[in-house]
Amino acid sequence: QVQLVESGGGVVQPGGSLRLSCAASRFTFSSYGMHWVRQAPGKGLEWVAFIRYDGSNKYYADSVKGRFTISRDNSRNTLYLQMNSLRAEDTAVYYCAKDPPYSSSYFDYWGQGTLVTVSS
Amino acid sequence: EIVLTQSPATLSLSPGERATLSCRASQSVSIYLAWYQQKPGQAPRLLIYDASNRATGIPARFSGSGSGTDFTLTISSLEPEDFAVYYCQQRGNWPITFGQGTRLEIK
């Protein structure tokens, strides 16, 4: 069964930085596009960023463009999200999710999420 | 950005009843729409993709329909485990967007 395990969340002050990781296993990580999706406490889902299977293309939500960077290391089966200039409105559970084999930009497997809290 | 509007916000039904959830897009997304189920404290689960295709392992009581701007998720006969929040999501245009969710609660 596909496994995605996020880490790196925590409490950070406004303007600070954090790097999230997502360790992937039990599938061929290097063959799939990957995403970050977040959910503010008690709110709905918001897509954050996408990276193509080989890292050649990346897309971002306008709300994080210029502040967040998605990357991947296929040799380590790991997805990353570098988050800079954090704001209170970035407070959320951050999920990593993978593309399904039959399409791109749906999410067929999700991690359990890691909580990021931006607060002074 | 394509805005997805889900209705109703909350749906109160009893087990065994039929549930019909709606998702309307602000512009055409063709068939590129998915539905997810989310229970408290859990990650979302993919139910339907490309408007009408059930994802792996999803029971046949879940079905999706629609194209263009109007989509429907139908649960033919509600089981106790179906009470949750449901989200639609489009991949027709960047950025990917989600609807605000429909809460399906036990009446």
Interface residues (C-beta under 8 A of the other chain):
Chain A: H35 G44 L45 E46 W47 F50 Y59 Y60 A61 D62 Y95 P100 Y102 S103 S104 S105 Y106 F107 D108 W110 G111 Q112 G113
Chain B: E1 A34 Y36 Q38 A43 P44 R45 L46 Y49 D50 A55 T56 Y87 Q89 R91 W94 P95 I96 T97 F98 G99 Q100 G101
